[in-house]
């Protein structure tokens, strides 16, 4: 039986499973389980982040929802026509994505937001199946170096042939494109490593690639 692209019942990573159980005891109202991808089933744009944040996706159960990293992302998705609202605060806020889907390289909250190599590799099977199901000509936007490496691994490419750097574009099979960006984390935006203008340019390029 083939591995699905996501399962809420995954407990393969014992460290993450134990950590989520501790978090659930401390925060009984938190989701504190693997976080499902969010958006349309057959997207033109798939966004790949790192992992759920403690008080964001881990709490709400939706990627980039309720944490600082989601502020710039959802404002930008709205600006460029990929969502119906510029703010994402909960699963009940009425926000819907258009032609877009958001997922993570690691579906569970890791301690200190740092998954191990084994955890990334274990979850990579789910990511590989998500990528395999993408339509021809789709764009994959990776947020940060770990997400980038996870996508390259899922395609079974050599990492050395696909170095990470902000604003790069790589050709993929079946007319797909891999677009890279610094992660929209609090650290990157506050230090100006990633500015709003830089992030908007990434999306302007994505629209060109999708011919929209």
N, C-alpha and C positions, 0 to 999 in steps of 0.2 A: 504494500500500500504506500503510495507516494506521500511525502510530507506536505501538508497544506502551507499556505502562505502565512497563516496565523492560527494559534489556538490559545484560548484563555486558560486552558488547563495545563499548559506546558510547565513542567517543574524540573527540567533537565539540569539546570544550573543550581546546584545545591546551595552555594553561597548566596546567590540572589534570592532563592526561595526562602532561606532562613532569614535573610535581611528583611524581605517583604513581610514576613510573619511578625517580626519585631515592630516594623513600622505600623502594621495594622493594629497592634496592641496599643501603641502610643497615639495613633490617630484612627479610631474606629470608623470614622465617617469617610476615610480616604478609600479610593479604589484599590490601591496597593496590590495589584496583580499585573500580569502582562497587559500592555496597552495596545489595543487594536489599531490598525491603520484607519485613517479617517478621510472620507471623500468619495468621489465617484468610482464606480467599479472598473471603468475602462478609460483611464485618464490620458489626456495629451501631455500632462506634466505630472511627474512623480517627484515629490520632494523627500529626501532622505536625511533625517537628523541623526544625532548620536544615540540618545536614550531618554526616557522620561525623566523630568526633573522632580525632585522631592515634593515640592508644594505646587507643582504645575500638573503635568500629565499624570503623574503618579497619584495625585489627589483627585483630579477630575475624570480620569479615564480617557482623555482625548489628547492627541499630540499637540504640544505647544499651547495648551489651553490653561490659562490661569497663572502663567509664569512670565517673567520679564522677557525671555527670549521670544515669546509669541507676539509681543507688542509690535515690533517692526515687521515681523513676518506677516501677520494678518492684515496690518495696515497696507502693506505692499500688495498682498494678494487681492485686496479690495480695489486698490488703485488701478491695477492692471487687469481687472475683470475676471479674477479667478475665485471670487467669493461675493456673497451678497451683503456682508457686513464687515466693518474694519476692526472689530474687536471680538475676541473670543474669551469668554469667562467661565462657561460651563457647558455641559452637553445639552442643557435645556434653553440655551440662549437664542435659538433659531438660526444660527449661522449655518450656511450651506456652501460647500465648495462647488465651483463650476469648472469642468474639464480638468480637475486637479485632485490629487490624492497625496496625503502626507503619511509617512511611516518613519520608523527608526531602525538604525542598524542593530540595536539591541532593544528588545521590547520591554524589558524590566528595568526598574530603577536599580542602579548599582551603588554601593557605598561610595561616598565622596564623588559621585558622578563619574567614576572611573571603572569601566568594565575591564576584566582581564582579557588577555588574548584568547584564552580558551572559551570564555563566554561570548566573545565576538564571533568566534569560529562556529560555536554551537548554534547561535542564532542566525548565522549566515545562510543556513539551509532555507529558512523561512524567507529571507530577503531574496535569495536566488530564485525562488518560485514566484515571488512578486514581480521580479524583473522579467522572468520568462513569459509571464502573462501579459506584458505590455504590448500595446498595438505597435505596428510599424510606424516609424516616424516620430515616436514619442520622445520627449525630452526628460532626462533625469537630472534634477538639480541636487547636488550634494552640499550639505552645510557642514563644513569642517573636514579636517584631514582624516579622522577616523571613519566617518561616513564614506568618504571618498575611497579609502582603502577597502572598506567592506564591499562596496559596489564592484571595484576592480577584482577583488577576490571572488565575488559571486559569479562574475563572468569568466573566471579562471584565466585572467590575463596576468602578465608579469607586471608587478608593481613598478619596476624600473622604467617601463615603457609609458607609464601614466602618472607622472609626478604631479603632486597637488600644488595648486597655486590659485589665488583668487582670479576669477574671470576667465579661466581656461575653458576650451571647448574641445571635446574629443569625439571622434566618430565611433559608433558602435554598430553591431550587426543590425540588419533590417532597417537601415535608415535612421536609427535612433541616435541621439546625441547625449553626451555627458557634459554637463555644465557645472563648474565648481565655484563655490563662494566660501568666504570665511563664515563661520557660524555666527548667528545673530544673538550671541550671548551678551549678558550684561557687561562682562569684561571687555569684549571686543568692541561693543558700541560706545562704552564710556571712555575707552582709551583711544577711540577714533581709528582703531585698526580697521573697523568696518563702519563706514558712514552711511547715512540714508542715501546719499547720491550714489555711492558705490553699489549699494544693494539694488537701487532702482535701475542702474545701468545693466546689471545682470538680468533683470526681468525684461528690460527693453530688448536685450539680445535674444532672450527666450522667445519673445513674441515674433521676432524676425525669423528665428529658426522654425517656429510653428506656422509662419506665414499668416499671422493674425493682425 
